[in-house]
Amino acid sequence: MNDTPPIFTLSPDNEPRYRGRPVAEILDHPFESVWGLLVDGVAAPALPPAEPFPLPVRTGDARVDVQSAIAQLAPVWGFRPLLDIPPERARQDLARASVLALSYVAQSARAPELPAIPQRQVEEGRSVAERFLIRWCGSARPDHAQALDALWAVVAEDGPDSPSTRIARMVAGTGADVGACLSGAVSAVSGPLAAGAAARAQQLAVQVNDGLDPAEAVRTALREQTVVPGLVPAARDPRAEMLREVCRRLDARLFEAGRALERAGRDLVAERSGRPASANVVFWGALLLDHVGFAPRLFNALIVCGRTAGWSAHVLETRAQLLTP
């Protein structure tokens, strides 16, 4: 771990890098390779196929389902405290828990009245994203798999100062098992000022797509919520621009509405905050998930899927620091 570049850095021109590699270079890579780059330092497939494991809890909220189900893995799979296991075992536990988290989200997203997709059919998927889509709806369109891989690559890591990463590192710092570390991190992405803003951003874009004036949509959001979901007072975010380009390339149905909101919000948000405004990763990620056909209530959990990569890398790094004399 010490011989690899830092997990996340920004280049002088604000371009994000994972382990020293520009995110733009891995945008089209399968998610399992991105997980490998962050955790192992090598962009190679690093996640095994998810083991057949029925979702133990179904609440109607996919984020709640995956958060509770990951924590329940500890007694089932014998996860032990990080301080009591070698790094190889910790890494193996994180890989198993990460890929099963994706399976749990796909199972939770599937309508409860529908039968589960047979495991043999799921295993026909050639990548983690394809198997996710098959487990969810029975098939995997190439553009849908591409959309998921792009989203998960972009949201996989957000730096050590993001709330969810801080929690993952704090829990790992107590020596807890990996299930507790990942479950704790999930809780920090649920709020409307974090990944929870995705559903609200999509709803705003739908209104504009249906004919609402984008400037009026922004003014209403600022008046009622004081914020415009996904449009924040901040400098340009290269990762959001990457997802915007993926939306354009895939001809996402809300792309034009998103661009109109982005243009209207740039000046109107800046007038209130005094700072330049731009769309963030959550904004364009929401419109990409809409393209795949996911309901807004699932957006939060789908972003969690990608974050498992960065969290896993930080958990291993924290474990190593704990055991360094």
Disulfide bonds with the S-S distance in Angstrom:
none
